[in-house]
Amino acid sequence: MRNKFVGIYAPYLEQYLADKRQLGFKQETEEAIFSVFDRFTIERGETRVGITAELSQSWSKAGSDLSSSYNYHRAVLINLLASFLNEQGILSYVSRLPVFRQDFVPYIYSHEELQKIFDAADSYRVIKGMRHTMFAIPALLRLLYATGLRSGEALALSTSDVNLKDQYLIVRDSKNGQQRVIPFSVSTTAVLSQYAFYRDRLPADLKKDDRFFIAPDGRRISRDTLSRWFSRLLSTAGISSRRGATLHALRHTFSVHSLAMMAEHGTDIYCALPILSTYLGHKTIESTNHYVRLVSTIYPDLLRDVDKICFNVFPNTIGYETY
């Protein structure tokens, strides 16, 4: 479900995103950032359309505590919006972009932390209401960790995309627009089957959507709603989100734990990289290669026999996904 803009820039944000989508760009992350910008302008009490130098600088300052790569993305987007407004005859300021530094290091959950998160999801009780998504979240979180899916990919799965009998799912709505098939384990099958058993017993008139993961009222679950619930579970589990513990960190954790497990079993990591890269839906193998460096930091003994020269086989130019 797409965000609804309500500030004075709403029609321009909607038109900008619509133009980009017509060119084939998904614009999901851009929409999320513009949603924050929309709220930012409302909180500031902006009454005139047109990005001033002061507005641009305040927007940049508001993101100073975020990762360098994400803040850089924010700055690029505000400049693109300013250029778009200038084309519409609305004078807007285009700022100098900040220096880009790849300083983001993903948070990796320990096995103990994962157990706390799953326990919190299993034990959480909703007092009233049918809109609450906790109905699906215990299974959904386990799927995210077990497969490394992006949350948006998991939420977009239809019932026909998940084959419980043959233990695989089909990702059709991916970040990079590439369809892929993801096999999953017996234990994941058991979790998904248990959830599907109760989902299929919801009254037929409540099922308003064909998504695999739905709320008890039959409606689809949004990424924002899932993120908010995950933040509550982190708090219940006693895990601080200040250190970078986020929903997307489950994907990073899957990647690192998968490589660590392969190393433990004697698998040649660099032979396995193309497989993991395809599994994750990365455009290039460089993105996946970053996790090898992370494994070498977290589990130094596991990769002691790997030639250190191999860590630079793929240039360190792309960085980790931050969303």
Contacts in CASP RR format, 6 or more apart in sequence:
PFRMAT RR
TARGET T0000
AUTHOR 0000-0000-0000
METHOD contacts of the structure
MODEL  1
MRNKFVGIYAPYLEQYLADKRQLGFKQETEEAIFSVFDRFTIERGETRVG
ITAELSQSWSKAGSDLSSSYNYHRAVLINLLASFLNEQGILSYVSRLPVF
RQDFVPYIYSHEELQKIFDAADSYRVIKGMRHTMFAIPALLRLLYATGLR
SGEALALSTSDVNLKDQYLIVRDSKNGQQRVIPFSVSTTAVLSQYAFYRD
RLPADLKKDDRFFIAPDGRRISRDTLSRWFSRLLSTAGISSRRGATLHAL
RHTFSVHSLAMMAEHGTDIYCALPILSTYLGHKTIESTNHYVRLVSTIYP
DLLRDVDKICFNVFPNTIGYETY
1 220 0 8 1.000
1 222 0 8 1.000
2 31 0 8 1.000
3 31 0 8 1.000
3 32 0 8 1.000
3 34 0 8 1.000
3 35 0 8 1.000
3 38 0 8 1.000
3 224 0 8 1.000
5 13 0 8 1.000
5 14 0 8 1.000
5 34 0 8 1.000
5 35 0 8 1.000
5 38 0 8 1.000
6 38 0 8 1.000
6 42 0 8 1.000
7 38 0 8 1.000
7 41 0 8 1.000
7 42 0 8 1.000
7 46 0 8 1.000
8 41 0 8 1.000
8 46 0 8 1.000
8 47 0 8 1.000
8 48 0 8 1.000
8 49 0 8 1.000
9 37 0 8 1.000
9 38 0 8 1.000
9 41 0 8 1.000
9 46 0 8 1.000
9 49 0 8 1.000
9 81 0 8 1.000
10 38 0 8 1.000
12 49 0 8 1.000
12 81 0 8 1.000
12 84 0 8 1.000
12 85 0 8 1.000
12 88 0 8 1.000
12 90 0 8 1.000
13 34 0 8 1.000
13 37 0 8 1.000
13 38 0 8 1.000
13 81 0 8 1.000
16 34 0 8 1.000
16 80 0 8 1.000
16 81 0 8 1.000
16 84 0 8 1.000
17 27 0 8 1.000
17 30 0 8 1.000
17 31 0 8 1.000
17 34 0 8 1.000
20 27 0 8 1.000
20 30 0 8 1.000
21 27 0 8 1.000
26 175 0 8 1.000
26 177 0 8 1.000
28 152 0 8 1.000
28 175 0 8 1.000
29 73 0 8 1.000
29 323 0 8 1.000
30 77 0 8 1.000
32 223 0 8 1.000
32 323 0 8 1.000
33 73 0 8 1.000
33 74 0 8 1.000
33 77 0 8 1.000
34 77 0 8 1.000
34 81 0 8 1.000
37 59 0 8 1.000
37 77 0 8 1.000
37 78 0 8 1.000
37 81 0 8 1.000
40 59 0 8 1.000
40 62 0 8 1.000
41 55 0 8 1.000
44 55 0 8 1.000
44 58 0 8 1.000
46 55 0 8 1.000
49 85 0 8 1.000
49 90 0 8 1.000
50 82 0 8 1.000
50 85 0 8 1.000
50 90 0 8 1.000
50 91 0 8 1.000
50 92 0 8 1.000
51 78 0 8 1.000
51 81 0 8 1.000
51 82 0 8 1.000
51 85 0 8 1.000
51 92 0 8 1.000
51 93 0 8 1.000
52 92 0 8 1.000
52 93 0 8 1.000
53 93 0 8 1.000
53 95 0 8 1.000
55 93 0 8 1.000
56 78 0 8 1.000
56 82 0 8 1.000
56 93 0 8 1.000
56 95 0 8 1.000
57 95 0 8 1.000
59 74 0 8 1.000
59 78 0 8 1.000
60 71 0 8 1.000
60 74 0 8 1.000
60 75 0 8 1.000
60 78 0 8 1.000
60 95 0 8 1.000
60 98 0 8 1.000
63 71 0 8 1.000
63 74 0 8 1.000
64 71 0 8 1.000
66 74 0 8 1.000
67 103 0 8 1.000
67 104 0 8 1.000
67 322 0 8 1.000
68 98 0 8 1.000
68 100 0 8 1.000
68 101 0 8 1.000
68 102 0 8 1.000
68 103 0 8 1.000
68 104 0 8 1.000
69 100 0 8 1.000
69 102 0 8 1.000
69 103 0 8 1.000
69 104 0 8 1.000
69 319 0 8 1.000
69 322 0 8 1.000
70 104 0 8 1.000
70 322 0 8 1.000
70 323 0 8 1.000
71 98 0 8 1.000
72 97 0 8 1.000
72 98 0 8 1.000
72 100 0 8 1.000
75 95 0 8 1.000
75 97 0 8 1.000
75 98 0 8 1.000
76 97 0 8 1.000
78 95 0 8 1.000
79 94 0 8 1.000
79 95 0 8 1.000
79 97 0 8 1.000
81 92 0 8 1.000
82 92 0 8 1.000
82 93 0 8 1.000
82 94 0 8 1.000
82 95 0 8 1.000
83 92 0 8 1.000
83 94 0 8 1.000
85 91 0 8 1.000
85 92 0 8 1.000
86 92 0 8 1.000
86 94 0 8 1.000
102 316 0 8 1.000
102 319 0 8 1.000
104 319 0 8 1.000
104 320 0 8 1.000
104 322 0 8 1.000
105 294 0 8 1.000
105 320 0 8 1.000
106 244 0 8 1.000
106 249 0 8 1.000
106 252 0 8 1.000
106 294 0 8 1.000
106 320 0 8 1.000
107 243 0 8 1.000
107 244 0 8 1.000
107 245 0 8 1.000
107 246 0 8 1.000
107 249 0 8 1.000
107 252 0 8 1.000
107 253 0 8 1.000
108 249 0 8 1.000
108 252 0 8 1.000
108 253 0 8 1.000
108 256 0 8 1.000
108 257 0 8 1.000
108 294 0 8 1.000
108 298 0 8 1.000
109 117 0 8 1.000
109 239 0 8 1.000
109 245 0 8 1.000
109 249 0 8 1.000
109 250 0 8 1.000
109 253 0 8 1.000
113 237 0 8 1.000
113 239 0 8 1.000
113 245 0 8 1.000
114 145 0 8 1.000
114 253 0 8 1.000
116 237 0 8 1.000
116 238 0 8 1.000
116 239 0 8 1.000
117 141 0 8 1.000
117 233 0 8 1.000
117 234 0 8 1.000
117 237 0 8 1.000
117 239 0 8 1.000
118 138 0 8 1.000
118 141 0 8 1.000
118 142 0 8 1.000
119 237 0 8 1.000
120 233 0 8 1.000
120 236 0 8 1.000
120 237 0 8 1.000
121 134 0 8 1.000
121 137 0 8 1.000
121 138 0 8 1.000
121 141 0 8 1.000
121 233 0 8 1.000
122 138 0 8 1.000
124 134 0 8 1.000
124 137 0 8 1.000
124 232 0 8 1.000
124 233 0 8 1.000
124 236 0 8 1.000
126 132 0 8 1.000
126 134 0 8 1.000
129 216 0 8 1.000
130 206 0 8 1.000
130 215 0 8 1.000
130 216 0 8 1.000
130 217 0 8 1.000
131 215 0 8 1.000
131 216 0 8 1.000
131 217 0 8 1.000
131 219 0 8 1.000
132 215 0 8 1.000
132 216 0 8 1.000
133 215 0 8 1.000
133 221 0 8 1.000
133 225 0 8 1.000
133 226 0 8 1.000
133 229 0 8 1.000
134 229 0 8 1.000
135 198 0 8 1.000
135 199 0 8 1.000
135 214 0 8 1.000
135 215 0 8 1.000
135 216 0 8 1.000
136 195 0 8 1.000
136 199 0 8 1.000
136 213 0 8 1.000
136 214 0 8 1.000
136 215 0 8 1.000
136 221 0 8 1.000
137 226 0 8 1.000
137 229 0 8 1.000
137 230 0 8 1.000
137 233 0 8 1.000
138 191 0 8 1.000
138 195 0 8 1.000
139 191 0 8 1.000
139 192 0 8 1.000
139 194 0 8 1.000
139 195 0 8 1.000
139 213 0 8 1.000
140 154 0 8 1.000
140 155 0 8 1.000
140 213 0 8 1.000
140 221 0 8 1.000
140 226 0 8 1.000
141 230 0 8 1.000
141 233 0 8 1.000
141 250 0 8 1.000
142 188 0 8 1.000
142 191 0 8 1.000
143 149 0 8 1.000
143 154 0 8 1.000
143 184 0 8 1.000
143 188 0 8 1.000
143 191 0 8 1.000
143 192 0 8 1.000
144 151 0 8 1.000
144 154 0 8 1.000
144 247 0 8 1.000
144 250 0 8 1.000
144 251 0 8 1.000
144 254 0 8 1.000
145 250 0 8 1.000
145 253 0 8 1.000
145 254 0 8 1.000
146 184 0 8 1.000
146 185 0 8 1.000
146 187 0 8 1.000
146 188 0 8 1.000
146 254 0 8 1.000
147 169 0 8 1.000
147 182 0 8 1.000
147 184 0 8 1.000
147 188 0 8 1.000
147 254 0 8 1.000
147 279 0 8 1.000
148 250 0 8 1.000
148 251 0 8 1.000
148 254 0 8 1.000
148 255 0 8 1.000
148 279 0 8 1.000
148 280 0 8 1.000
149 171 0 8 1.000
149 182 0 8 1.000
149 251 0 8 1.000
150 174 0 8 1.000
150 175 0 8 1.000
150 248 0 8 1.000
150 251 0 8 1.000
151 223 0 8 1.000
151 226 0 8 1.000
151 227 0 8 1.000
151 247 0 8 1.000
151 248 0 8 1.000
152 173 0 8 1.000
152 223 0 8 1.000
153 171 0 8 1.000
153 173 0 8 1.000
153 174 0 8 1.000
153 175 0 8 1.000
154 213 0 8 1.000
155 211 0 8 1.000
155 213 0 8 1.000
155 220 0 8 1.000
155 221 0 8 1.000
155 222 0 8 1.000
155 223 0 8 1.000
155 226 0 8 1.000
156 172 0 8 1.000
156 173 0 8 1.000
156 211 0 8 1.000
157 169 0 8 1.000
157 171 0 8 1.000
157 211 0 8 1.000
157 212 0 8 1.000
157 213 0 8 1.000
158 210 0 8 1.000
158 211 0 8 1.000
158 212 0 8 1.000
159 210 0 8 1.000
159 211 0 8 1.000
159 212 0 8 1.000
160 210 0 8 1.000
161 169 0 8 1.000
161 170 0 8 1.000
161 171 0 8 1.000
161 172 0 8 1.000
161 212 0 8 1.000
162 169 0 8 1.000
162 192 0 8 1.000
162 196 0 8 1.000
162 212 0 8 1.000
163 169 0 8 1.000
163 170 0 8 1.000
164 189 0 8 1.000
164 192 0 8 1.000
164 193 0 8 1.000
164 196 0 8 1.000
167 183 0 8 1.000
167 184 0 8 1.000
167 185 0 8 1.000
167 186 0 8 1.000
167 188 0 8 1.000
167 189 0 8 1.000
168 181 0 8 1.000
168 182 0 8 1.000
168 183 0 8 1.000
168 184 0 8 1.000
169 181 0 8 1.000
169 182 0 8 1.000
169 184 0 8 1.000
170 179 0 8 1.000
170 180 0 8 1.000
170 181 0 8 1.000
170 182 0 8 1.000
171 179 0 8 1.000
171 180 0 8 1.000
171 181 0 8 1.000
171 182 0 8 1.000
171 281 0 8 1.000
172 179 0 8 1.000
174 180 0 8 1.000
174 281 0 8 1.000
175 281 0 8 1.000
176 281 0 8 1.000
176 282 0 8 1.000
176 283 0 8 1.000
178 281 0 8 1.000
178 283 0 8 1.000
180 278 0 8 1.000
180 279 0 8 1.000
180 281 0 8 1.000
182 279 0 8 1.000
184 192 0 8 1.000
196 212 0 8 1.000
199 214 0 8 1.000
202 214 0 8 1.000
202 216 0 8 1.000
202 218 0 8 1.000
206 216 0 8 1.000
206 217 0 8 1.000
206 218 0 8 1.000
207 214 0 8 1.000
207 218 0 8 1.000
208 217 0 8 1.000
208 218 0 8 1.000
208 219 0 8 1.000
209 218 0 8 1.000
209 219 0 8 1.000
209 220 0 8 1.000
211 220 0 8 1.000
211 221 0 8 1.000
213 220 0 8 1.000
213 221 0 8 1.000
214 220 0 8 1.000
214 221 0 8 1.000
215 221 0 8 1.000
226 247 0 8 1.000
227 246 0 8 1.000
227 247 0 8 1.000
230 246 0 8 1.000
230 247 0 8 1.000
231 241 0 8 1.000
234 240 0 8 1.000
234 241 0 8 1.000
234 245 0 8 1.000
239 245 0 8 1.000
248 321 0 8 1.000
248 322 0 8 1.000
248 323 0 8 1.000
251 280 0 8 1.000
251 321 0 8 1.000
252 291 0 8 1.000
252 294 0 8 1.000
252 320 0 8 1.000
252 321 0 8 1.000
255 276 0 8 1.000
255 280 0 8 1.000
255 288 0 8 1.000
255 291 0 8 1.000
256 291 0 8 1.000
256 294 0 8 1.000
256 295 0 8 1.000
256 298 0 8 1.000
258 276 0 8 1.000
259 269 0 8 1.000
259 272 0 8 1.000
259 276 0 8 1.000
259 291 0 8 1.000
259 292 0 8 1.000
259 295 0 8 1.000
260 295 0 8 1.000
260 298 0 8 1.000
260 299 0 8 1.000
260 302 0 8 1.000
262 269 0 8 1.000
262 272 0 8 1.000
263 269 0 8 1.000
263 295 0 8 1.000
263 299 0 8 1.000
263 302 0 8 1.000
263 303 0 8 1.000
264 302 0 8 1.000
269 292 0 8 1.000
269 295 0 8 1.000
269 303 0 8 1.000
269 306 0 8 1.000
270 292 0 8 1.000
270 310 0 8 1.000
270 313 0 8 1.000
273 285 0 8 1.000
273 288 0 8 1.000
273 289 0 8 1.000
273 292 0 8 1.000
274 285 0 8 1.000
276 288 0 8 1.000
276 291 0 8 1.000
277 284 0 8 1.000
277 285 0 8 1.000
277 287 0 8 1.000
277 288 0 8 1.000
280 287 0 8 1.000
280 288 0 8 1.000
282 288 0 8 1.000
284 318 0 8 1.000
285 314 0 8 1.000
286 314 0 8 1.000
286 315 0 8 1.000
286 316 0 8 1.000
286 317 0 8 1.000
286 318 0 8 1.000
286 319 0 8 1.000
287 318 0 8 1.000
287 319 0 8 1.000
287 320 0 8 1.000
287 321 0 8 1.000
289 313 0 8 1.000
289 314 0 8 1.000
289 316 0 8 1.000
290 316 0 8 1.000
290 318 0 8 1.000
290 319 0 8 1.000
290 320 0 8 1.000
292 303 0 8 1.000
292 311 0 8 1.000
293 311 0 8 1.000
293 316 0 8 1.000
295 302 0 8 1.000
295 303 0 8 1.000
296 302 0 8 1.000
296 303 0 8 1.000
296 306 0 8 1.000
296 311 0 8 1.000
END
